[in-house]
Amino acid sequence: MTNNTMTNPSDLERIVMRRVRLIRILGLIVSTAVLATLTLGATLWGIGREVWVARVFQNAPVDIAHLPNFLFAAFTHTRFIVQALAVLTLVSLLYLLSEVVRFLASFLFRKSA
């Protein structure tokens, strides 16, 4: 009796492996980093639809010392939807930065070990 499982996988093995590949692909598609990237893109698009961004940059002070006051005033004098989009943009950007730092740290420490 010969072992044919290596050359001819059974139906059960094919089904299981197909499901494993599907789960791995879905894991890549539905990862939190991808969702954060999509959120960042959507919120930036929403801000661009609600606010004339070029005018904001034109009105921004040249002096860096006055920039925080300007940004705070610009934030508080907008509609709630723009404020919510700005906060969501900041949160998703910070999350993406933390993911990049975590990835780079694991990559660098893995190489040195």
Secondary structure, DSSP 8 states (H G I E B T S, - for coil): ----TTTS--HHHHHHHHHHHHHHHHHHHT-HHHHHHHHHHHHHHHHHHHS-HHHHHHHS-SSGGGHHHHHHHHHHTS-HHHHHHHHHHHHHHHHHHHHHHHHHHHHHHHHH-
